[in-house]
Amino acid sequence: MTISWKRSREARLWHRLVPAQAARIMVACHGDGAGAEVLLRAFLAERDTNPSAVRFWLEVYGALTARQAASATPARAGATE
């Protein structure tokens, strides 16, 4: 693990964000791999025995999946493909 990634994971910044904000940042930084990155961070938080961080990252993952579901739905009601 690189030092910069470790510093990012341990940064206090994540303690000041709500999961929806963190999801937007992760998508901006990691694109399609944001979900995998978030689950990796949840796994590492579990390995570090940090239950509050695990909850946070799982909530971020929930926000990511909600974003994906919202973008997959048609823009107008009754729209057909």
A tleap script that builds the chain and sets N, CA, C and O, in Angstrom:
source leaprc.protein.ff14SB
mol = sequence {
  NMET THR ILE SER TRP LYS ARG SER ARG GLU
  ALA ARG LEU TRP HIE ARG LEU VAL PRO ALA
  GLN ALA ALA ARG ILE MET VAL ALA CYS HIE
  GLY ASP GLY ALA GLY ALA GLU VAL LEU LEU
  ARG ALA PHE LEU ALA GLU ARG ASP THR ASN
  PRO SER ALA VAL ARG PHE TRP LEU GLU VAL
  TYR GLY ALA LEU THR ALA ARG GLN ALA ALA
  SER ALA THR PRO ALA ARG ALA GLY ALA THR
  CGLU
}
set mol.1.N position { 0.860 -1.178 0.000 }
set mol.1.CA position { 0.000 0.000 0.000 }
set mol.1.C position { 0.903 1.237 0.000 }
set mol.1.O position { 1.836 1.331 0.797 }
set mol.2.N position { 0.622 2.166 -0.884 }
set mol.2.CA position { 1.433 3.374 -0.959 }
set mol.2.C position { 1.122 4.303 0.212 }
set mol.2.O position { 0.041 4.248 0.799 }
set mol.3.N position { 2.078 5.144 0.533 }
set mol.3.CA position { 1.910 6.080 1.654 }
set mol.3.C position { 0.742 7.028 1.394 }
set mol.3.O position { -0.045 7.295 2.302 }
set mol.4.N position { 0.616 7.543 0.159 }
set mol.4.CA position { -0.458 8.499 -0.111 }
set mol.4.C position { -1.834 7.865 0.083 }
set mol.4.O position { -2.744 8.517 0.595 }
set mol.5.N position { -2.001 6.590 -0.322 }
set mol.5.CA position { -3.284 5.924 -0.139 }
set mol.5.C position { -3.565 5.735 1.344 }
set mol.5.O position { -4.689 5.945 1.801 }
set mol.6.N position { -2.533 5.335 2.100 }
set mol.6.CA position { -2.702 5.139 3.541 }
set mol.6.C position { -3.086 6.462 4.209 }
set mol.6.O position { -3.965 6.481 5.071 }
set mol.7.N position { -2.451 7.546 3.829 }
set mol.7.CA position { -2.793 8.853 4.401 }
set mol.7.C position { -4.221 9.249 4.043 }
set mol.7.O position { -4.938 9.808 4.873 }
set mol.8.N position { -4.633 8.964 2.819 }
set mol.8.CA position { -5.995 9.280 2.411 }
set mol.8.C position { -6.997 8.498 3.242 }
set mol.8.O position { -8.017 9.039 3.668 }
set mol.9.N position { -6.702 7.217 3.474 }
set mol.9.CA position { -7.620 6.369 4.229 }
set mol.9.C position { -7.728 6.832 5.676 }
set mol.9.O position { -8.798 6.744 6.278 }
set mol.10.N position { -6.642 7.319 6.231 }
set mol.10.CA position { -6.626 7.731 7.631 }
set mol.10.C position { -6.939 9.205 7.834 }
set mol.10.O position { -7.018 9.666 8.973 }
set mol.11.N position { -7.118 9.944 6.759 }
set mol.11.CA position { -7.335 11.392 6.860 }
set mol.11.C position { -8.620 11.706 7.612 }
set mol.11.O position { -9.610 10.984 7.497 }
set mol.12.N position { -8.597 12.766 8.367 }
set mol.12.CA position { -9.770 13.210 9.132 }
set mol.12.C position { -10.865 13.759 8.210 }
set mol.12.O position { -12.010 13.907 8.636 }
set mol.13.N position { -10.526 14.059 6.957 }
set mol.13.CA position { -11.500 14.582 6.012 }
set mol.13.C position { -12.743 13.707 5.958 }
set mol.13.O position { -13.859 14.226 5.926 }
set mol.14.N position { -12.570 12.390 5.947 }
set mol.14.CA position { -13.701 11.478 5.813 }
set mol.14.C position { -14.632 11.560 7.010 }
set mol.14.O position { -15.801 11.188 6.903 }
set mol.15.N position { -14.142 12.039 8.148 }
set mol.15.CA position { -14.976 12.180 9.346 }
set mol.15.C position { -15.893 13.394 9.261 }
set mol.15.O position { -16.858 13.498 10.018 }
set mol.16.N position { -15.596 14.313 8.345 }
set mol.16.CA position { -16.403 15.535 8.223 }
set mol.16.C position { -17.443 15.454 7.120 }
set mol.16.O position { -18.270 16.357 6.988 }
set mol.17.N position { -17.420 14.402 6.333 }
set mol.17.CA position { -18.338 14.289 5.200 }
set mol.17.C position { -19.518 13.387 5.525 }
set mol.17.O position { -19.428 12.491 6.364 }
set mol.18.N position { -20.614 13.644 4.849 }
set mol.18.CA position { -21.731 12.710 4.895 }
set mol.18.C position { -21.519 11.713 3.751 }
set mol.18.O position { -20.816 12.032 2.792 }
set mol.19.N position { -22.103 10.525 3.828 }
set mol.19.CA position { -21.865 9.510 2.803 }
set mol.19.C position { -22.147 9.963 1.369 }
set mol.19.O position { -21.434 9.557 0.452 }
set mol.20.N position { -23.161 10.787 1.157 }
set mol.20.CA position { -23.466 11.247 -0.208 }
set mol.20.C position { -22.325 12.095 -0.770 }
set mol.20.O position { -21.987 11.977 -1.948 }
set mol.21.N position { -21.731 12.946 0.063 }
set mol.21.CA position { -20.594 13.755 -0.377 }
set mol.21.C position { -19.405 12.854 -0.690 }
set mol.21.O position { -18.741 13.026 -1.713 }
set mol.22.N position { -19.140 11.902 0.184 }
set mol.22.CA position { -18.022 10.990 -0.034 }
set mol.22.C position { -18.230 10.179 -1.307 }
set mol.22.O position { -17.270 9.903 -2.027 }
set mol.23.N position { -19.459 9.797 -1.590 }
set mol.23.CA position { -19.752 9.043 -2.814 }
set mol.23.C position { -19.423 9.886 -4.044 }
set mol.23.O position { -18.836 9.381 -5.001 }
set mol.24.N position { -19.797 11.163 -4.026 }
set mol.24.CA position { -19.476 12.041 -5.156 }
set mol.24.C position { -17.968 12.170 -5.350 }
set mol.24.O position { -17.481 12.159 -6.481 }
set mol.25.N position { -17.237 12.292 -4.258 }
set mol.25.CA position { -15.783 12.416 -4.340 }
set mol.25.C position { -15.174 11.131 -4.890 }
set mol.25.O position { -14.284 11.176 -5.739 }
set mol.26.N position { -15.651 9.992 -4.409 }
set mol.26.CA position { -15.109 8.720 -4.874 }
set mol.26.C position { -15.370 8.508 -6.360 }
set mol.26.O position { -14.508 7.996 -7.073 }
set mol.27.N position { -16.554 8.899 -6.833 }
set mol.27.CA position { -16.861 8.766 -8.257 }
set mol.27.C position { -15.966 9.697 -9.069 }
set mol.27.O position { -15.482 9.319 -10.136 }
set mol.28.N position { -15.745 10.915 -8.569 }
set mol.28.CA position { -14.880 11.853 -9.274 }
set mol.28.C position { -13.442 11.344 -9.349 }
set mol.28.O position { -12.761 11.554 -10.354 }
set mol.29.N position { -12.985 10.687 -8.311 }
set mol.29.CA position { -11.596 10.209 -8.267 }
set mol.29.C position { -11.411 8.853 -8.934 }
set mol.29.O position { -10.395 8.625 -9.590 }
set mol.30.N position { -12.370 7.954 -8.779 }
set mol.30.CA position { -12.177 6.569 -9.197 }
set mol.30.C position { -13.111 6.119 -10.318 }
set mol.30.O position { -12.970 5.003 -10.818 }
set mol.31.N position { -14.051 6.953 -10.719 }
set mol.31.CA position { -14.938 6.611 -11.824 }
set mol.31.C position { -15.702 5.326 -11.579 }
set mol.31.O position { -16.318 5.154 -10.527 }
set mol.32.N position { -15.664 4.416 -12.555 }
set mol.32.CA position { -16.400 3.155 -12.451 }
set mol.32.C position { -15.867 2.253 -11.343 }
set mol.32.O position { -16.568 1.340 -10.905 }
set mol.33.N position { -14.655 2.489 -10.888 }
set mol.33.CA position { -14.077 1.674 -9.825 }
set mol.33.C position { -14.370 2.190 -8.424 }
set mol.33.O position { -13.807 1.691 -7.450 }
set mol.34.N position { -15.247 3.186 -8.315 }
set mol.34.CA position { -15.540 3.784 -7.010 }
set mol.34.C position { -16.135 2.775 -6.035 }
set mol.34.O position { -15.780 2.764 -4.856 }
set mol.35.N position { -17.030 1.935 -6.519 }
set mol.35.CA position { -17.649 0.941 -5.638 }
set mol.35.C position { -16.628 -0.027 -5.066 }
set mol.35.O position { -16.673 -0.354 -3.880 }
set mol.36.N position { -15.709 -0.485 -5.901 }
set mol.36.CA position { -14.665 -1.399 -5.436 }
set mol.36.C position { -13.751 -0.706 -4.423 }
set mol.36.O position { -13.347 -1.310 -3.429 }
set mol.37.N position { -13.431 0.550 -4.678 }
set mol.37.CA position { -12.585 1.307 -3.755 }
set mol.37.C position { -13.265 1.470 -2.396 }
set mol.37.O position { -12.627 1.317 -1.355 }
set mol.38.N position { -14.553 1.778 -2.412 }
set mol.38.CA position { -15.296 1.967 -1.168 }
set mol.38.C position { -15.367 0.655 -0.384 }
set mol.38.O position { -15.184 0.646 0.834 }
set mol.39.N position { -15.634 -0.455 -1.085 }
set mol.39.CA position { -15.682 -1.747 -0.392 }
set mol.39.C position { -14.319 -2.141 0.150 }
set mol.39.O position { -14.229 -2.751 1.216 }
set mol.40.N position { -13.253 -1.798 -0.572 }
set mol.40.CA position { -11.904 -2.056 -0.060 }
set mol.40.C position { -11.661 -1.264 1.221 }
set mol.40.O position { -11.109 -1.787 2.189 }
set mol.41.N position { -12.075 -0.010 1.220 }
set mol.41.CA position { -11.902 0.810 2.430 }
set mol.41.C position { -12.723 0.261 3.596 }
set mol.41.O position { -12.270 0.298 4.740 }
set mol.42.N position { -13.919 -0.245 3.321 }
set mol.42.CA position { -14.723 -0.861 4.384 }
set mol.42.C position { -14.028 -2.108 4.918 }
set mol.42.O position { -13.999 -2.338 6.127 }
set mol.43.N position { -13.469 -2.909 4.019 }
set mol.43.CA position { -12.754 -4.112 4.433 }
set mol.43.C position { -11.547 -3.756 5.298 }
set mol.43.O position { -11.326 -4.374 6.340 }
set mol.44.N position { -10.768 -2.766 4.871 }
set mol.44.CA position { -9.589 -2.377 5.644 }
set mol.44.C position { -9.978 -1.782 7.000 }
set mol.44.O position { -9.277 -1.982 7.993 }
set mol.45.N position { -11.082 -1.060 7.040 }
set mol.45.CA position { -11.557 -0.531 8.320 }
set mol.45.C position { -11.948 -1.676 9.253 }
set mol.45.O position { -11.715 -1.614 10.460 }
set mol.46.N position { -12.542 -2.718 8.681 }
set mol.46.CA position { -12.883 -3.901 9.487 }
set mol.46.C position { -11.612 -4.555 10.018 }
set mol.46.O position { -11.554 -4.950 11.182 }
set mol.47.N position { -10.597 -4.668 9.169 }
set mol.47.CA position { -9.323 -5.250 9.601 }
set mol.47.C position { -8.660 -4.407 10.685 }
set mol.47.O position { -7.945 -4.930 11.540 }
set mol.48.N position { -8.907 -3.087 10.641 }
set mol.48.CA position { -8.367 -2.176 11.655 }
set mol.48.C position { -9.232 -2.127 12.907 }
set mol.48.O position { -8.950 -1.366 13.833 }
set mol.49.N position { -10.282 -2.935 12.936 }
set mol.49.CA position { -11.270 -2.962 14.030 }
set mol.49.C position { -11.808 -1.563 14.339 }
set mol.49.O position { -11.765 -1.088 15.474 }
set mol.50.N position { -12.313 -0.928 13.283 }
set mol.50.CA position { -12.889 0.407 13.392 }
set mol.50.C position { -14.343 0.347 12.900 }
set mol.50.O position { -14.614 0.660 11.741 }
set mol.51.N position { -15.278 -0.053 13.774 }
set mol.51.CA position { -16.662 -0.258 13.330 }
set mol.51.C position { -17.346 1.004 12.807 }
set mol.51.O position { -18.186 0.913 11.912 }
set mol.52.N position { -17.011 2.166 13.337 }
set mol.52.CA position { -17.652 3.386 12.834 }
set mol.52.C position { -17.205 3.676 11.401 }
set mol.52.O position { -18.002 4.144 10.588 }
set mol.53.N position { -15.950 3.405 11.089 }
set mol.53.CA position { -15.475 3.599 9.715 }
set mol.53.C position { -16.106 2.572 8.774 }
set mol.53.O position { -16.427 2.894 7.630 }
set mol.54.N position { -16.283 1.350 9.247 }
set mol.54.CA position { -16.942 0.323 8.429 }
set mol.54.C position { -18.353 0.776 8.092 }
set mol.54.O position { -18.763 0.695 6.934 }
set mol.55.N position { -19.101 1.250 9.077 }
set mol.55.CA position { -20.463 1.737 8.835 }
set mol.55.C position { -20.467 2.884 7.835 }
set mol.55.O position { -21.294 2.929 6.924 }
set mol.56.N position { -19.527 3.813 8.018 }
set mol.56.CA position { -19.448 4.962 7.113 }
set mol.56.C position { -19.237 4.504 5.674 }
set mol.56.O position { -19.959 4.939 4.777 }
set mol.57.N position { -18.255 3.630 5.441 }
set mol.57.CA position { -17.952 3.205 4.073 }
set mol.57.C position { -19.076 2.377 3.482 }
set mol.57.O position { -19.312 2.439 2.275 }
set mol.58.N position { -19.774 1.606 4.297 }
set mol.58.CA position { -20.918 0.860 3.774 }
set mol.58.C position { -22.069 1.806 3.422 }
set mol.58.O position { -22.812 1.553 2.473 }
set mol.59.N position { -22.218 2.890 4.182 }
set mol.59.CA position { -23.223 3.899 3.834 }
set mol.59.C position { -22.832 4.622 2.551 }
set mol.59.O position { -23.695 4.968 1.744 }
set mol.60.N position { -21.530 4.852 2.359 }
set mol.60.CA position { -21.059 5.454 1.108 }
set mol.60.C position { -21.380 4.516 -0.052 }
set mol.60.O position { -21.814 4.968 -1.112 }
set mol.61.N position { -21.169 3.215 0.140 }
set mol.61.CA position { -21.483 2.251 -0.904 }
set mol.61.C position { -22.981 2.273 -1.213 }
set mol.61.O position { -23.376 2.180 -2.375 }
set mol.62.N position { -23.807 2.395 -0.187 }
set mol.62.CA position { -25.242 2.517 -0.397 }
set mol.62.C position { -25.587 3.760 -1.202 }
set mol.62.O position { -26.460 3.720 -2.068 }
set mol.63.N position { -24.907 4.862 -0.919 }
set mol.63.CA position { -25.136 6.097 -1.678 }
set mol.63.C position { -24.701 5.921 -3.130 }
set mol.63.O position { -25.351 6.435 -4.040 }
set mol.64.N position { -23.604 5.198 -3.349 }
set mol.64.CA position { -23.150 4.935 -4.723 }
set mol.64.C position { -24.168 4.107 -5.492 }
set mol.64.O position { -24.478 4.416 -6.643 }
set mol.65.N position { -24.686 3.067 -4.874 }
set mol.65.CA position { -25.654 2.217 -5.563 }
set mol.65.C position { -26.956 2.972 -5.806 }
set mol.65.O position { -27.620 2.740 -6.815 }
set mol.66.N position { -27.331 3.869 -4.900 }
set mol.66.CA position { -28.527 4.691 -5.106 }
set mol.66.C position { -28.317 5.638 -6.278 }
set mol.66.O position { -29.233 5.858 -7.070 }
set mol.67.N position { -27.106 6.205 -6.394 }
set mol.67.CA position { -26.786 7.083 -7.532 }
set mol.67.C position { -26.881 6.316 -8.838 }
set mol.67.O position { -27.428 6.817 -9.821 }
set mol.68.N position { -26.347 5.095 -8.851 }
set mol.68.CA position { -26.374 4.285 -10.071 }
set mol.68.C position { -27.803 3.917 -10.446 }
set mol.68.O position { -28.164 3.931 -11.623 }
set mol.69.N position { -28.615 3.590 -9.448 }
set mol.69.CA position { -30.007 3.241 -9.723 }
set mol.69.C position { -30.769 4.447 -10.257 }
set mol.69.O position { -31.589 4.320 -11.166 }
set mol.70.N position { -30.494 5.612 -9.692 }
set mol.70.CA position { -31.187 6.827 -10.134 }
set mol.70.C position { -30.781 7.197 -11.563 }
set mol.70.O position { -31.612 7.665 -12.341 }
set mol.71.N position { -29.517 6.989 -11.907 }
set mol.71.CA position { -29.077 7.341 -13.262 }
set mol.71.C position { -29.539 6.298 -14.281 }
set mol.71.O position { -29.570 6.584 -15.478 }
set mol.72.N position { -29.893 5.107 -13.833 }
set mol.72.CA position { -30.340 4.057 -14.746 }
set mol.72.C position { -31.834 4.167 -15.072 }
set mol.72.O position { -32.296 3.575 -16.048 }
set mol.73.N position { -32.589 4.913 -14.270 }
set mol.73.CA position { -34.027 5.044 -14.505 }
set mol.73.C position { -34.277 6.077 -15.613 }
set mol.73.O position { -33.503 7.024 -15.754 }
set mol.74.N position { -35.333 5.909 -16.388 }
set mol.74.CA position { -35.640 6.877 -17.442 }
set mol.74.C position { -35.906 8.267 -16.866 }
set mol.74.O position { -36.401 8.404 -15.747 }
set mol.75.N position { -35.574 9.285 -17.639 }
set mol.75.CA position { -35.711 10.662 -17.177 }
set mol.75.C position { -37.170 11.081 -17.031 }
set mol.75.O position { -37.488 11.889 -16.159 }
set mol.76.N position { -38.060 10.551 -17.864 }
set mol.76.CA position { -39.460 10.938 -17.754 }
set mol.76.C position { -40.307 9.698 -17.491 }
set mol.76.O position { -39.984 8.592 -17.927 }
set mol.77.N position { -41.365 9.910 -16.788 }
set mol.77.CA position { -42.267 8.810 -16.475 }
set mol.77.C position { -42.910 8.320 -17.761 }
set mol.77.O position { -43.328 9.122 -18.597 }
set mol.78.N position { -42.989 7.028 -17.917 }
set mol.78.CA position { -43.624 6.453 -19.093 }
set mol.78.C position { -42.722 6.385 -20.312 }
set mol.78.O position { -43.173 6.003 -21.391 }
set mol.79.N position { -41.447 6.753 -20.156 }
set mol.79.CA position { -40.525 6.706 -21.285 }
set mol.79.C position { -40.236 5.260 -21.655 }
set mol.79.O position { -40.086 4.409 -20.778 }
set mol.80.N position { -40.158 4.984 -22.920 }
set mol.80.CA position { -39.836 3.645 -23.384 }
set mol.80.C position { -38.571 3.690 -24.201 }
set mol.80.O position { -38.191 4.728 -24.743 }
set mol.81.N position { -37.933 2.557 -24.279 }
set mol.81.CA position { -36.696 2.490 -25.064 }
set mol.81.C position { -36.931 1.793 -26.356 }
set mol.81.O position { -36.005 1.640 -27.153 }
savepdb mol mol.pdb
quit
